[in-house]
């Protein structure tokens, strides 16, 4: 295993180890923070129930007066907490507030439909050890309100991805002689995405019924989703750089840029997907993830524009391969608009998330991004689908071609015999030497090749 591949796996494993997953027990050792989020936000309907058991142990030693607040904020009330870093946090308005000294256990009904955030307010800013267990139950479901449509959305997408994957497999089996490395990468993506969507369907079905799920389903599903997205964007970047289309291998600089982009995207995507605590660190992961994703999709558009300009500069009416160059130009122009849509739509969805969509509609952004990937994949798969061996006009096939049957040699016409007799040197006859057979063969070959020269028409 090369050094680059070793660093790749070390990078991914490091993020898997450092990022905490979604757990029922929240632990925050030695935190002097003034407010600590307990669990993740939950969309609750009217009549929902939440239960919390919280233990706080002061690490600085005994104090005569230990007091903390367990506070429940609505979605509108929690926003100001990020703007204060003083005792004002302890007097911010909230829908529920409970004071306690070391432990508290309560069960309450939710008075109105909203997304709720549970916080511990450590107003004295002491070093504390926090352990908490939080249970939310909606009427008829234990899934957060904004995530309830995801089960049906993931189910529909899973069926669509599986149908596309089966169609790809059948096409690959039929035209396996024209299969190239880029086709294999796209196949890996469609299978990883189908697996990811299937695990999400299983996760939400089990969680809605039992209120909990097997941890490996959630964690493995997120990891597979991250890997599939990284493979897909890496494949699109290879296509935009003309791999297997205008060049058979990448330069060392392009390889370094490709690996750096894929590793950074995969690492921060994994961190963002699995992060639950601390809240500020998760926000940093989210920011870097969106920035790197934008830069990669922007690089894809720039790279395919560069390849279009390169092919346009090589095109000439007198070029023997002008038809192939023209077809590749049309193909790159078609994919350029597809990649441009891939660049613009996520940016628009971020804007809609923060300015238009309510918290109950957060599932729309997730589904739009998944559907966008499926549409882009189908477009790329249709344009670059494998064909019969020797008919892949878009690709440079570096494999050995099948031997071509020899062209039968016809008897020379009388005109050719006269021409050869005139060209034959008389000196060879005088010296008794026979005429050169290699010369005659070259002349005959030139005559045959002249019939195959392409002609241009006005």
Secondary structure, DSSP 4 states (H G I P E B T S, - for coil): --HHHHHHHHHHHHHHHHS----SEEEEEEE--SEEE-S--EEE-TT-EEEEEEEEEESS---S---EEEEEE-HHHHGGGGG--SGGGGGS--SEEEEESSEEEEEEE--S-EEEEEEEE-TT---EEEEEEEEEEBTTBSS-GGGTTHHHHHHHHHHHHHHHHHHHHHHHHHTGGG--HHHHHHHHHHHHHHHHHHHHHHHHHHHHHHS---HHHHHHHHHHHHHHHHHHHHHHHHHHTTBTTTBSS--HHHHHHHHHHHHHHHHHHHHHHH--SSHHHHHHHHHHHHHHHHHHHHHHHHHHHHHHHHHHHH--TT-TTHHHHHHHHHHHHHHHHHHHHHHHHHHHHHHHHHHT--GGGHHHHHHHHHHHHHHHHHHHHHHT---STT--TTS---SPPPPPPPPPPPPPPHHHHHHHHHHS-HHHHHTTPPPPHHHHHHHHHHHHHHTT------
